[in-house]
């Protein structure tokens, strides 16, 4: 198994930041004057984007094919939608750690795993 470089992980995060921002913005537009409804729509879209694409045969969100990476379980197999959902919601834990340290863990863990990868028992691998 080959793990992504630090640059690939950073580039992936930046690409996904753009996608998540767009999905949240679209959700807010659909919510109209009700910001709460718009936020719920946006967060639902973000969840379905990550869990749906990471559990698909492609095993990656939009950044995956661009960077040549995919998300797998610890054996290198495709994620179930349930595991991809768990990984997605664990991302919120990575994000709320002080200084988002849950994400930065990818730079010092042996298999370049973030906190959410460790919790969901997943890997990001180079194709």
Long-range contacts (C-beta under 8 A, 24 or more apart in sequence): 1-76, 1-111, 1-123, 1-125, 2-125, 2-126, 3-111, 3-112, 3-123, 3-124, 3-125, 3-126, 4-67, 4-69, 4-112, 4-124, 4-125, 4-126, 6-106, 6-107, 6-112, 8-67, 8-68, 8-69, 8-126, 9-106, 9-107, 9-112, 9-124, 11-63, 11-66, 11-67, 12-63, 12-64, 12-67, 12-69, 12-124, 13-103, 15-62, 15-63, 15-66, 15-67, 16-61, 16-62, 16-63, 19-49, 19-61, 19-62, 19-63, 20-46, 20-49, 23-49, 46-88, 47-85, 47-88, 47-89, 50-84, 50-87, 50-88, 50-91, 51-81, 51-84, 51-85, 51-87, 51-88, 52-81, 52-84, 54-79, 54-84, 54-87, 54-88, 55-79, 55-80, 55-81, 55-83, 55-84, 68-126, 68-127, 69-124, 69-125, 69-126, 69-127, 70-124, 70-125, 70-127, 71-122, 71-123, 71-124, 71-125, 72-122, 72-123, 72-124, 72-125, 73-121, 73-122, 73-123, 74-121, 74-122, 74-123, 76-123, 76-125, 79-122, 83-120, 83-121, 83-122, 86-119, 86-120, 87-116, 87-117, 87-119, 87-120, 87-122, 88-116, 90-115, 90-116, 90-119, 90-120, 91-116, 93-119
